[in-house]
Amino acid sequence: MAGKKVFGRRDFLKRSVGAVAAVGVGPAVMPALGVLGANERLGIGVIGCGGMGTEHIRNYKRRASELNIAIVGVCDIYEPRKERAKAESGAPVYHDYRDLLARKELDGVIIATPDHWHARMAIDAMEAGKDVHVEKPMTLYLNEAREMVEVARRTKRVVQVGAEGVAMDVFWQARRLLAQDVLGKVVWATAGVYRNDPAGDWNWPMDKDCSPKNLDWERFLGPAPRRPFDPERYFRYRKYWDYSGGLAHDLIAHVLSGLQLMLGPEFPKRVSAAGGIYVHHDRETPDTFHMMVEYPSDYVATLFCTQTTTDGVDMAIRGEHATLSFEKDSNQLPTAVVITPQRPFADKVRKMRIEPQGRADHDANWIACMRTREEPYYPVEMGYRVMAALCLGVRSWREGRMFRFDAESQEVIG
């Protein structure tokens, strides 16, 4: 991929403002590849039938008529979840995801497994001619994200990353304003996610009857290091580096995706991170994690995340002339864009409040793009750029040093 032209933030914003679905670097519409008619029913499969996978099954079953889709297969490696998935979906259940991918009736697959399986399953799905919705984080490691982009380009599959917040029109309205340079030179962005569960975030319930007899432990480990059977690693995998990037990959992934959508996706220039395990000492990954990302278009993003307090810094994009922030509802979700002039520029920039308009949600967008071959709201190209920052943030914390990234060679420096 070295030698490819690398587009900057302004290139992205100017090329894509006004487009409905093009949010990545590259053409908005991919070359036709067996384009499906609007009346042709799509076959959908789900790999990983835990909490998130079950939500997908229920959602797509409920919307089957509306979206003109059918769930044609589900896959899991834990017998109780397989039984539940079969009852919920009414579809055949598979133990080996490759058997599901072999189904001719399957057009697209949802990957809702632990992070360390995302890349392998997504690549295998693309190679099998299937479109992909992969839950965030797109991958566990940076080299996997690069490989996913290469395979997606070669196979011309529709790949959507599952951070559903990017479908919120309030972010698209913000992007439209940013494309108009209402803030002047953007210099600093902030965002964060804050939780405070006394029992410890990610300490999900564990089945007492889980054993090697009903859980295929070797398939769970897959590409991860060999470990003795341990149900906690299966049910609470986000606490362990073998299967997760911790707070960066689970929670910061959401807000960084929103920032990159609004500002235009870029590879990072420099990344550093700080934090630690300050309260919940039952895990490998930190319960407090902050990272700083400097981008080539000369602004810095400071990203905050903790599992020890619900108080934190709000999402905002600060420019030389004005600041873009958001009104929020009782669930802390953004409901309107607010532009506030910097005091020295109050006579040049007017205060604005912009409400969102209608927009197809994340699931409907993926299904629509499977038919039209357009890029989805959150395509694999943007996912790669987000993963570059997240993966280097994790490395920075674990190794105690700052990393640089060269966008042209797409290599880590440090």
N, C-alpha and C positions, 0 to 999 in steps of 0.2 A: 504494500500500500504506500510505501515511500514514493515520493515523486508526484503523488496526486495533489491537485490544487486544493489548498485548505482555505475555505471561506471564513471570513470574520463575522463578528456580530452584526455589523451594519449591512453586510451583504445579505445575510439571512433575513433580517427584518425588511429590507427593501424588496427582496425577491418574493417574500411570502405574505406580506400584509395584504389582507383581503382574500387570501386563499382560505378555503374551508378546512382542508385537511393537511396541507403540506407544512410540516414543522421540522423537517430534517434538512440536512445538507444533501442536495441532489435533486433529481427531477421530482415534481409533484405526482406525476403519473408514471408508473413503471411500464415497461413494454408488455403488451398483451400476452398472457400466458393462460390459455384456456379460460377466457373471461366468461363468467357465469351470468345467465340471465336473471333478471329480478324475480322471476317466478320459479326459479329452480331452487329446490330445497337444499340447504347445506347440512352436511353431516359433521357434528362436533363431538370431540372426545375430551375427557378430563383425566389428566395424570396427576395423582396425588389427591386423596379424598379425605383430608383432615378438615379443619375448620374452614379454611379458605376454599378448598376444592368443593366442599359441600355447599357453600354459598353459591359458587358458580353453577353447580348442578341445579339447585333450586331456582336460581335466577333464570337460567336458560330454559328450564322446563316451563316456568311461568310465562316466559315470553316466546315460546316456541312458535306460536301462530303469528304473533306480531313480527318477528324477525325471519320467519319462514326457515326455521332450522329444526333439526332433530338431534338429540344426543344418541349417538350410535355405539358408544362404548366408554367405559370408565376403567381406571387402573389404579391398583394400590397393592402394597406388600404386607398389610396388616389385616388379618382376617375379619375382625369386627368392623373395620372401616370398609372393607370390601362388601360385607353384608349390608351395611347401611347404604353404601353407594348404589348397590343393586336395587334396594327397595326405593330409594329416592328417585333414581333415574329410569328404572324399568329397562335398562340397557344391559348388554352383556358385560361381564366383568373380566378383566385381564390381570394376570400377575406380572407378566413381563410386558413392559410398555411397547416393546418392538412388535409384539403380536397385535397390539392395537393399531400401531402405525401401518401395519400391513393391510388393514381393512380398506378395500376399494371405495367403500361408502364414506370414508372419512375424508373431509376436506380441510379441517383445521383442528388444532389441538390446543387445549389450555394446560399449561404446566404450572402446578401449584404445589410443588415439592419443596423440601429444604433446599437452600441456595446452592449447595455443592453439586446438585444434579441439574441445575437449570441449563447450563451450556451444552452438556452432552445430549440431553433430551431434545433441546431446541435444534441442535445441528442435525441429529438423527431424523427429526421430523422434517426439516427442510430437505434433506437428502432423499426422503421418502416422498417428496412432492406435496407436503402438507404446509398450510399456513400456520402461524404460531402466535398465541398470546402467552407470554411468559411473565409471571409475577415479578415484581421488583424484589430484590435487585436483579438486574438482567443476568448477571453472572456473579460468581464468587471472586474470580481473579481477573486481572486486567488482560492478560493474554487470551483468555476465553472470550472476552468482549470483542477483541479485534478479530478473532477467528469467526465469531458469529456474523460480523459485518461482511467478511469476505464470502462466507457461505451464502448469506442472504443476497448479496450482489450477484453471485454466480447462478444461484437457483431461481432468483427473481421471485422469492416468496414474500408474502406480506407478514411482517413481524411487528407485533405491538408489545410494548412493555407495559405491565399492569400497575402503573401509578395513576389511579383513576382521577386524581385531582386535576390533571392537565386537561381534562374535558370540561372543567368549570369555565364558563364563558367569562367570568370576571377576570381570569388571567389573560384571556384573548383580548379583552378590552384594554387591559393594561399594556399588552404587547403592541396594540394599535397606537396607543398614545406614545409609547417609547419610540416607535418608528417615526413619529412626528417630532422627535427631539424636544418634547415639552419640558424635560428636566434639564436641558443643557447637557454638558458632559457628565455621564454617569460615573460616579467615583466609588460608591460603597453600597453593598446590598447586605441585608441581614435577614435571617430566618431561623426558626428553631421548632423543636417539638419537646414537650415537657410532660412528664408523668410522675406520679407519686403513689405507688401501691405499697403499703406497709409490708405486705407479704412478699414483695419482690416481683417486679414486672417480669413477664415470660415464665413465671412458675405455674404453668398450666396444669390442670389435673392429670394424673397418671393412672391408667387402668391397673388395678391390682392383679388382674389375671394375665397381664402381658408376659409372655415368655418366648423362648426360641421356638416353641411349638406353633405359635400363631403369628409371630413377627419374623419375617425373613431378614435377619440381622445383616447378613452379608450383602444383600441387595440394598439395604439402607446405607451401609457404609459406602458401597460403590467406589468412586474415585478417591474417597477420603482415606486417611491412615487407618490401619487395622487397630481395632480396640476390642476389649472384652465386652460381652453383652452387658448393656447398661440402659434400662428403659428411660432414665432421665435424659440421656443424650438423644433419644428418639423424640420424646414428648416435649422436651424443652431445649431443642437444638440451638436456638438463637444464643444461648449462653456460652457456646463453645466455638472456638476458632475453626475447628475442623469443618464445620458445616455452615458458618455464618460470618458476616462481617460486623456483627454486633449492631450498635446504635447507628453507625454510619449507613449500613446497608438496609436496615429495617425502617428507620424513621427519618434520618437526614435525607435519605433517597427521595422521599416525598417532596420536601420543601426545595431541595436543590433542583429537582425536575421542574418544579413550578418556576423557579428563577431562570433556569436555562430556556424554558419555553418563552418567557417574557423578554428576556434579554438577547436571545439567540444563542444556540449551543456552540460552545467553544471547548477545546482541550484546555486544561489548566496550564499555567506557566510555572507556578510554584505552589506547593501544598505543605502545610504543617498542621499538627494536631496536638492537643493536650487534654488532660483529664485523668481519671483513675477510678478504682473501685473504692468508693468512699463510704458506702452504707451497706450494700448487698454483697457480701463476701462469699456467696455460693456460686460464683461464676468466673469464667476466664475473661470475658469481655467487660470493658468498663461500664459502670453505671452512670458515669458523667463523661461526656465526650464533646469537645469543641474542636472545630477545624477551620482553618483560614485558607482560602483559595484565591490566588492572584491570577487574573486572566490576561491574555495578550492584548485585549482592547483597553487595557489600563483601567481596571476597576478591581476591587477586592470584595469577595463574599465571605462574611463571617457567619458560621453556622453553629448553632448551639443545640445540645440535646442532653437530657438528663432523665433518670428514673428516680430522682430523689426530691424533686420539687415541681409544683405546677406553675411557678412563676418564671417568666423568661422574657427574652427580647422578641418583639413583634417582627413580622415580615415587612420589609420596606426596602425601597430602592431610592438611593439618595443621589441627586445630581447637583451640579454647580448652581443651577437656577431654582430647582424645586425638588420636593420629595414626593414619591408615590407610596401611598400606604393603603390600607384596607379597613373598611368597616367590617365588623364581625357579628355573627349571631350568638345565641347562647351556647352553641356547641363549638365556638371559636372558629367557625368556617367563614371565609371572606364572602361578603354580600355586596359590596360596592367598592369601586376604586375612588380614592381621594387624592387630588393633586394639591399640595400646599406649597406656595412660593417660599423660597428663602427670603429673609427680610431684605437683603440688599437688592433683590430683584422683584419686589412686590409690585412695582409699577410696570413690569414687563410680562409677568406671568399671572394669569388669573387663577383663582382657586376653582377647582372643578370637582364634581361628584358624578361618577358614571356608573349606572346600574347595568348588570349583565342582560344580554338578550338570550333568545332561545338557542340551544345547541344540542345536537345528538350526544347522548352519554357515551362513556368509554366502550361499553359492550356493543352498542348499536354501531359505533364508528368502526370497530374491528370487522363486524359482519358486513357492513357496507363496503369496506375496502377490499374484503375478500372477493366481492363481486366486481368492483370497478377497477381493482389493481392500483388504486391510489395509495399513497402513503398514509398511515393512520396518524392520529394526533401525536402519538409518542412512538416514533419509528426506531429501528435498530441503530441508525446513525447517531441519533441524539442519545440513545442509551449508552453507546460506546463513550461518548464525551462525558456523560455523567459518571459512568463507572471509572473513568480515568481519575477523576477527582476523588471519588469515594475510596477507591483501592489505595491511592497514594496517601489518603488521610489515615487509613488503617495501618499502612506500613509505617507512616511517620510516628504514630502512637506506639506501635509495637517495637520499633527500632530506635526511637528517641532521636530522630533527625529529620531535617527538611528534605523534600524531593523536588526536583525540577522535571518538567516534561517538555520535550521538543515536538511541537505540532507537526513539523515537516517530516521528520524521520519517524515520528510516533514512537519515540524511545524514551525511557526513564533515564534521567541524568542524576547521579548522586551515589 
